[in-house]
Each structure stands twice: as structure tokens, then as C-alpha cells.
């Protein structure tokens, strides 16, 4: 079994959706697995997905495993849209995936207020609603996907390494760990698969806005909203606001990135938003302690770094 696993090295918004779309267009995956919860939106050239894998238009099967946390209304809408554009798509949900029943409000730690954290607490307390408790539309199969040795799998998690629960950024973190082995465990991919880890990063990391009276967490090298580099980012990409607030932006955190490399050991190192980088790539690589394999200036269009003269 061959598995490509995507992981963001920072705090989310690295471009995992566009990377999933690009990988799915160049490889023949027969199943895509979306781990995590509905709090993470993955954008593609077509639309944004909060529950479905971003690669769902290019694969025959998608799977939401038992560790997934689903928002029923948005999931059904995403499935309807995806199957309209990919009529041969088969959608599988583990009967034991959790269902959001209380969205609540964003916490003082900068959560999205979608209800994923609350739902995981309910699961631990043994009172969560699960997929088997829902009456689903025809076309959504409430059963575990049966992996086999000939599968070619794409695993697409939400968020990023810097938001891992058991990290130095606690308590301003998510409710799971985000490293290759934790993501694989959630995906239900059988042990022993041949795994390639695809790391995606951006030159100017972002975090969700801090809530009133709280913080969404530490961010080394954070830039003020009126910094020209921030204004250029806002103008050059559509990542919008959350609750009327602009996302936080920082310069590149080389310490966090080297920690990520040491912990996650990616096979392929990729950077999105090359158009926002104004320096010398070779010097950047030397400081980061890596060789970049692929870069992207346009959504879902990655090219080999060695083809760039910089």
C-alpha cells in the first residue's frame, strides 16, 4: 500500500487543500482520507471544503474515519456538490465518527467556535452523537472503508504541526496532535504502509485572530496590521477575515520549522505563496536547514524548486 500524507508545518492556512488538489491531479489515488474536524477549511481552485477531502473531485473514494468530527449540514452540502461534479465518487463515513451537536462560541484561546473541541470532549465523556445515529441521504455509506494492499492513498489532515495538543504552544492549540504518526493513526491506514510525507509551509505564517480578552497563541515575529508586508498579503490572496478580524501574520519562524523537520522528517518539502517571498531562496534554505522540493505561486500549481533561479 502506498500512502502520501500531507502535513502543514505551521498553524494552518499553509495550502494543504491546494496541495491535495495538485497531488490528486498528478497521481492515481483510489481513496482520499480526511482526518481532523470541520473546523479546518481546505481551499481548492473550485471551492473550500470543511469536511470532505479537497481531492474529492479526482478520486473514486473518500473516507471520513472514526476520529473525524463532522458538521452534518455542511457535510451533506459538500457531498452533494462533489458527487455532482464527480458522479462516480463513493463516500464512506465510519459509523463511529463524531457528529457536532453544539457549535457554541469561540473560546478565549482562539478556537474557531465550530464545536469540534466540544464534540471531542463529549466523545471522551461517552455521550457523543456518532454517524450511526444519523439518517443520511442516499449515497453516503456509513461503513468503514476496507483498505487493501493495492490501495494508493492520499491522507489529508486539518490545521498544522504548530497547533498540536501536546506542544509548547499549549493551551493555544487544537484538540489532537498533528505529526505523521498521529495523523496515520487517525486515518485508519493499516500499519506497515509505504508512506511519503509531504510538508507544506508558507513564507509568512498566519494564525487565527485573537478573541476579545484572549489570545490565539504565541507567534514569533508577528507583524502589525499596518505593516506593508501584511497589506501586500491581504491584497494578494483571498483568505478573508474571521468574525470581522484579520488573521495574524508573522515573519518566518525558523526555529519552529527546524523543530518540525526534526520531529516529522518529511520526504518532500513544499512552499506555497512564492509570490510573497522577496528574498534569496538559497539563503533561505541554508538558514532553514533544508532543500525545498516544490514551490507554488498559483493555487494548485506546484513546480520543482530547482526550476526557479533564486
C-alpha positions as CSV (number, residue, x, y, z in Angstrom):
1,X,0.0,0.0,0.0
2,X,1.3,3.4,-1.0
3,X,0.3,6.5,1.1
4,X,1.0,10.2,0.5
5,X,0.4,12.2,3.7
6,X,0.1,16.0,3.7
7,X,1.1,18.0,6.8
8,X,1.4,21.7,7.4
9,X,4.4,22.8,9.3
10,X,2.9,25.9,11.0
11,X,-0.5,26.9,12.3
12,X,-2.8,26.1,9.4
13,X,-3.6,28.0,6.2
14,X,-0.4,26.7,4.6
15,X,-2.1,25.5,1.4
16,X,-3.0,21.9,2.2
17,X,-6.1,22.0,0.1
18,X,-4.3,23.2,-3.0
19,X,-1.5,20.7,-2.4
20,X,-4.1,17.9,-2.1
21,X,-5.7,19.0,-5.3
22,X,-2.4,19.2,-7.1
23,X,-1.2,15.7,-5.9
24,X,-4.6,14.2,-6.8
25,X,-4.4,15.6,-10.3
26,X,-0.9,14.1,-10.9
27,X,-1.3,10.7,-9.1
28,X,-3.9,8.0,-9.4
29,X,-5.2,7.7,-5.9
30,X,-8.1,5.3,-5.4
31,X,-9.0,6.7,-1.9
32,X,-8.6,10.0,-0.1
33,X,-8.9,10.2,3.7
34,X,-9.8,13.4,5.5
35,X,-8.7,13.4,9.2
36,X,-9.5,16.1,11.7
37,X,-12.7,18.1,12.0
38,X,-14.9,20.6,10.4
39,X,-13.0,23.5,11.9
40,X,-10.4,23.4,9.2
41,X,-11.3,24.7,5.7
42,X,-9.3,23.5,2.8
43,X,-9.5,25.7,-0.3
44,X,-9.1,24.5,-3.9
45,X,-9.4,26.2,-7.2
46,X,-13.1,25.2,-7.2
47,X,-14.2,25.9,-3.6
48,X,-13.5,25.4,0.1
49,X,-14.2,22.1,1.9
50,X,-14.6,21.8,5.7
51,X,-15.4,18.0,5.9
52,X,-14.6,16.4,2.6
53,X,-11.0,15.9,1.3
54,X,-10.0,18.7,-1.1
55,X,-9.0,16.0,-3.6
56,X,-12.6,14.6,-3.8
57,X,-13.1,15.6,-7.5
58,X,-10.1,13.5,-8.6
59,X,-10.5,10.2,-6.7
60,X,-13.2,7.4,-6.8
61,X,-13.5,7.0,-3.0
62,X,-13.3,9.3,0.0
63,X,-13.3,8.3,3.7
64,X,-14.0,10.1,7.0
65,X,-12.6,7.8,9.7
66,X,-13.8,7.2,13.2
67,X,-11.6,10.0,14.6
68,X,-13.3,12.5,12.3
69,X,-15.7,15.2,13.6
70,X,-18.5,16.1,11.1
71,X,-20.8,19.0,10.8
72,X,-23.8,17.3,9.2
73,X,-25.3,20.2,7.3
74,X,-22.1,21.3,5.6
75,X,-21.0,17.8,5.0
76,X,-24.2,16.9,3.2
77,X,-23.9,20.0,1.1
78,X,-20.3,19.2,0.2
79,X,-21.1,15.6,-0.7
80,X,-23.9,16.8,-3.0
81,X,-21.7,19.3,-4.7
82,X,-18.8,16.8,-5.1
83,X,-20.9,14.0,-6.4
84,X,-22.5,16.4,-8.9
85,X,-19.0,17.2,-10.3
86,X,-17.6,13.6,-9.8
87,X,-20.6,11.3,-10.4
88,X,-18.5,8.1,-9.8
89,X,-17.4,9.3,-6.3
90,X,-18.1,6.9,-3.4
91,X,-18.4,8.5,0.1
92,X,-17.7,6.5,3.2
93,X,-18.0,7.5,6.8
94,X,-17.0,5.4,9.8
95,X,-20.1,4.6,11.8
96,X,-18.1,5.9,14.8
97,X,-17.2,9.3,13.5
98,X,-18.4,12.1,15.9
99,X,-21.2,14.5,15.0
100,X,-21.2,18.1,16.1
101,X,-24.4,18.9,18.1
102,X,-23.3,22.1,19.9
103,X,-21.3,24.7,18.0
104,X,-21.0,27.0,20.9
105,X,-18.8,30.1,20.7
106,X,-15.1,30.7,20.1
107,X,-13.0,30.3,23.3
108,X,-10.5,32.7,24.9
109,X,-7.8,30.5,23.3
110,X,-8.8,31.5,19.8
111,X,-10.8,28.4,18.7
112,X,-13.0,28.6,15.6
113,X,-16.2,28.1,17.6
114,X,-17.4,25.3,15.3
115,X,-17.8,22.8,18.0
116,X,-15.1,20.3,17.2
117,X,-13.4,20.6,20.6
118,X,-16.7,20.3,22.5
119,X,-17.6,17.2,20.4
120,X,-14.3,15.5,21.2
121,X,-14.9,16.2,24.9
122,X,-18.4,14.6,24.6
123,X,-16.7,11.6,22.9
124,X,-14.4,11.2,25.9
125,X,-17.3,11.5,28.3
126,X,-19.1,8.7,26.3
127,X,-22.1,10.8,25.3
128,X,-21.2,11.9,21.7
129,X,-23.6,11.5,18.8
130,X,-22.0,9.4,16.1
131,X,-22.5,8.8,12.4
132,X,-24.5,5.7,13.1
133,X,-27.1,7.8,14.9
134,X,-27.9,10.0,11.9
135,X,-30.2,9.3,8.9
136,X,-28.1,10.1,5.9
137,X,-29.1,10.8,2.3
138,X,-28.7,8.1,-0.3
139,X,-25.1,8.0,-1.5
140,X,-23.4,8.4,1.9
141,X,-22.2,5.0,3.0
142,X,-21.9,4.6,6.8
143,X,-19.3,2.0,6.9
144,X,-15.5,1.7,7.3
145,X,-13.5,1.8,4.1
146,X,-11.8,-1.5,3.6
147,X,-8.2,-0.8,2.8
148,X,-6.2,-3.3,0.8
149,X,-2.5,-3.8,-0.2
150,X,-3.1,-2.4,-3.7
151,X,-4.5,0.9,-2.5
152,X,-2.9,4.2,-3.4
153,X,-4.0,6.6,-0.6
154,X,-3.9,10.3,0.0
155,X,-4.3,11.4,3.6
156,X,-5.3,15.0,4.2
157,X,-5.4,16.3,7.8
158,X,-6.5,19.7,9.0
159,X,-4.6,22.5,10.7
160,X,-0.8,22.3,11.2
161,X,2.0,21.0,13.4
162,X,2.3,24.1,15.5
163,X,-1.3,23.6,16.7
164,X,-0.6,20.1,18.1
165,X,-2.2,19.5,21.5
166,X,1.0,18.3,23.2
167,X,3.2,21.1,22.0
168,X,5.0,24.1,23.5
169,X,2.1,26.3,22.3
170,X,-0.4,24.7,24.8
171,X,-3.0,25.8,25.7
172,X,-3.5,27.8,22.5
173,X,-3.7,24.6,20.4
174,X,-6.2,22.2,18.9
175,X,-7.5,19.0,20.5
176,X,-5.3,16.5,18.7
177,X,-1.6,16.1,17.8
178,X,-0.5,16.8,14.2
179,X,2.5,14.8,13.2
180,X,2.7,11.9,10.7
181,X,2.3,9.1,13.2
182,X,-0.7,10.7,14.9
183,X,-2.3,11.5,11.6
184,X,-1.8,8.0,10.3
185,X,-3.4,6.5,13.4
186,X,-6.5,8.7,12.9
187,X,-6.6,7.8,9.2
188,X,-7.0,4.1,9.9
189,X,-4.5,3.2,7.2
190,X,-3.1,-0.2,8.2
191,X,0.3,-0.3,9.9
192,X,3.2,-1.0,7.6
193,X,2.1,1.0,4.6
194,X,4.8,2.8,2.4
195,X,4.3,6.4,3.5
196,X,5.7,9.6,1.9
197,X,5.2,12.7,3.9
198,X,4.6,15.9,2.0
199,X,5.2,19.0,4.1
200,X,3.6,22.3,3.1
201,X,4.6,25.7,4.5
202,X,4.3,29.4,3.7
203,X,6.9,32.1,3.9
204,X,4.7,34.3,6.1
205,X,2.8,32.1,8.6
206,X,-0.7,33.1,9.8
207,X,-2.8,32.3,12.8
208,X,-6.5,32.9,13.5
209,X,-7.3,36.3,15.1
210,X,-7.1,36.6,18.9
211,X,-10.5,36.8,20.5
212,X,-11.5,39.7,22.7
213,X,-9.9,39.4,26.1
214,X,-7.8,36.4,25.0
215,X,-5.1,35.2,22.7
216,X,-4.9,32.7,19.8
217,X,-1.3,31.9,20.9
218,X,2.3,32.9,20.7
219,X,3.7,33.9,17.2
220,X,7.3,34.7,16.8
221,X,8.0,37.7,14.6
222,X,4.3,38.8,14.5
223,X,3.8,41.8,12.2
224,X,1.4,44.7,12.9
225,X,-1.7,45.0,10.8
226,X,-0.4,48.2,9.1
227,X,2.9,46.6,8.1
228,X,3.3,46.8,4.3
229,X,4.1,43.1,4.1
230,X,0.7,42.3,5.8
231,X,-1.1,44.7,3.5
232,X,0.5,43.1,0.5
233,X,-0.6,39.6,1.7
234,X,-4.2,40.8,2.2
235,X,-4.2,42.2,-1.3
236,X,-2.5,39.1,-3.0
237,X,-4.7,36.3,-1.6
238,X,-8.2,35.7,-0.5
239,X,-8.1,34.3,3.0
240,X,-10.7,36.7,4.4
241,X,-11.5,37.6,8.0
242,X,-12.7,35.6,10.9
243,X,-15.5,37.2,12.9
244,X,-14.6,40.5,11.3
245,X,-11.0,40.3,12.4
246,X,-7.9,39.9,10.1
247,X,-5.8,36.9,10.6
248,X,-2.4,37.3,12.3
249,X,0.7,37.3,10.2
250,X,4.4,36.8,11.1
251,X,7.8,36.5,9.6
252,X,9.1,33.0,9.1
253,X,9.8,31.1,12.3
254,X,13.0,29.2,11.5
255,X,13.1,27.6,15.0
256,X,9.6,26.1,14.7
257,X,10.4,24.9,11.2
258,X,13.6,23.1,12.2
259,X,11.6,21.6,15.1
260,X,9.1,20.4,12.6
261,X,11.8,18.9,10.3
262,X,13.4,17.0,13.2
263,X,10.0,15.7,14.5
264,X,8.2,14.9,11.3
265,X,11.0,14.1,8.8
266,X,9.2,14.9,5.6
267,X,10.1,13.3,2.3
268,X,9.1,16.3,0.3
269,X,9.3,20.0,1.4
270,X,7.0,22.4,-0.4
271,X,6.2,26.1,0.0
272,X,3.1,27.9,-1.2
273,X,2.8,31.6,-2.0
274,X,6.2,32.0,-3.6
275,X,5.0,35.3,-5.0
276,X,5.1,36.7,-1.4
277,X,8.7,35.9,-1.0
278,X,11.2,38.7,-1.9
279,X,14.5,37.3,-0.7
280,X,17.1,34.8,-1.9
281,X,15.8,31.2,-1.8
282,X,19.2,29.6,-1.4
283,X,20.0,31.8,1.6
284,X,16.5,30.9,3.0
285,X,17.2,27.2,2.5
286,X,20.6,27.4,4.2
287,X,19.0,29.1,7.3
288,X,16.1,26.7,7.3
289,X,18.4,23.7,7.1
290,X,16.6,22.1,4.1
291,X,16.3,21.9,0.4
292,X,12.9,22.9,-0.9
293,X,11.5,20.5,-3.4
294,X,8.4,22.3,-4.8
295,X,7.1,25.8,-4.7
296,X,3.8,27.4,-5.8
297,X,2.9,30.9,-6.8
298,X,-0.6,29.9,-8.1
299,X,-3.2,27.8,-6.3
300,X,-2.7,24.1,-7.0
301,X,0.2,24.7,-9.4
302,X,3.5,23.5,-7.9
303,X,6.8,23.4,-9.8
304,X,10.1,22.0,-8.9
305,X,12.2,24.4,-6.8
306,X,15.3,23.6,-9.0
307,X,13.5,25.2,-12.0
308,X,13.5,28.5,-10.1
309,X,16.6,30.7,-10.4
310,X,17.0,32.2,-7.0
